[in-house]
Amino acid sequence: MTQPTSTTVKKTSPVLLALFWLYVSIPLVIGVWETLLKASALFK
């Protein structure tokens, strides 16, 4: 029977993770907001 090999797991910095989420979520929120504004014009 073979032994499982050990793997090293590097933890991601919480600051780097927060910056990544901001990098992704800010353009996403802007896009959703603009879409909702344009869609609301259809219902006026």
N, C-alpha and C positions, 0 to 999 in steps of 0.2 A: 504494500500500500504506500502511496506517495504522500509526503507531507505537504501541506499547503505552503506556498511561498509567501514570504512576508512582503507587503507592499507599503511604501511610505506615502502617507497622505499629507499633502501640504494644505494647511488651512488658509483660506482667503481672508485677507484683512477686512474687517468690518467697514473701514473707511473706504476702501476700494470698492466694496460691494455697494455701499450707499451711493458713491459717485456713479457707478454703473447704472443703478436704478434711476438716478436722476437723469442721466444721459439718455436713457430709453423712455422714461415716463413723461418728461417735459414735452418732447415733440408729439408723443401720443396724445396727451391731454389737449394740446393745441389743435391737433388734427380733429379730434372728436368734437371739440368746442366749435370749430369752424363748420364742421359738417352739420351740427345741430342748428347753428345759426342759419345756414343755407336751407336746411330742411324746414325750419320754422317758417320761412318765407313762402313755402308752398302751401301752407295751411292758413294763410291770411286772406 
